[in-house]
């Protein structure tokens, strides 16, 4: 039975990297028997320009009907002056919320071919393989009340609310535990329980859930220390689980340990395994249209999609082997370029992966 994939190129380099991802999907369809139906829709700033909304109802309807969503990137300086309610990022947050995508999986894996691209010493990062599990539909990004108000003094005050229910923490910690059971059976829960009552509750719930997983070693770490430890000794971590905002920050920190944010995919899953897949980098408006963006994170996002939502692990492995071969061949976009390698653009890199497939 054909599975439906919704393609959302979005803004900036999202248009360029998604074109290469579609090439890969077409190759899997035509040469390797993948049975999928591809649809495309607008989201983000480009959607606002055409419809007045960063998340049109037509896009949301297609997303609900799809078995998986593949997203490029949203945002850019062009739309920064818009009211907060219609900025491109609201389209992304809206998709997460409306589809119930509460579990964000962000792997930080160092390809051995790219050890020199990391700013840390090779002995610190070689063999790095971390999975960061970020809660995605709660926390300070969604809490109410929020806004900016004017005080009696005439000064303005901004405010956001950090809130988590016990059930929200329970389900995301269980996702991390289940993943750890298939890896090295170690979970580090990251909080700020010494200052924030919300994350004191987070820690209490994590300990309670951990009791249901006696084979998993559960540890706890304050977020400021976790940031330091990621740089100091990242290989101490296997699976990390944390809040929406802390996960947003720590996953980008972990990404740079691998040499480039342009190499890392992500998955955002609901309770039934349906997901939205995207590279963790942004829309990079400074390089948009120049043909130099790295499409590998988006291509690897397809591999995660095939593995987690479409039950096609062999196809996922095929993509991962193709990316590995391209790197072995010494092809590099500018973000991962090193001595002795050949620099290629976005289209050339996509074509190389298709050829390897």
Secondary structure, DSSP 8 states (H G I E B T S, - for coil): --EEEEEEEESTTHHHHHHHHHHHHHHHHHHH---EEEEE---THHHHHHHS-SS-HHHHHHHHH-SEEEEEE---GGGTTS-GGGSHHHHHHHHHHHTT--EEEEEEE--GGGGGGSSS-HHHHTT-EEEEEEE-SSGGGT-SS-EEEE-TTS-EEEE------HHHHHHHHHHHHHHHHTTTSEEEEEE-TTT-HHHHHHHHHHHHHHTT-TTSEEEEEEHHHHHHHHHH-GGG-SEEEE-HHHHHHHHHHHHHHTT-GGG-EEEEE-TTS-EEEEESS---TTTTTTT----HHHHHHHHHHHHHTS--HHHHHHHHHHHHHHHHTTEE-GGG--TTSEE--HHHHHHHHHHH-
